[in-house]
Amino acid sequence: MNEVLNILLSALGVIITGLAGFAVTKLTQWINSKINDTKASNYLNTIVTLVFTCVNEVSQTYVDAIKEQGNFNKEAQKIALNLCLNKIKSKLAPELIDYITKNFGDVDEYLKSLIESTIYTNK
């Protein structure tokens, strides 16, 4: 029974990742249709893709393991958010950080908002 459940959960994970990837593609297309500035569009697409990638990475390496142990609580959720935020910030080019600051204000708050949105979309 456990093997069947593991197989089903693995298949579900693949399906959800595929759907989330589709959602990112649609969001990227929407951004491109609304923004005439190619540079801004490229920046936003890069940021959205980076957030999506990091959210999925933290989910697979940290969140899933904690959930299996039955220990996913508010504290674990905060840790996951910080892990993801730190991964994103370590990969953001300086010009992207400048772009976020000039256009959206606080980098951490903007990225947290994108992280939460991505998590919601992935569910």
Order of alpha helices (4+ residues) and beta strands (2+ residues): alpha-alpha-alpha-alpha-alpha-alpha
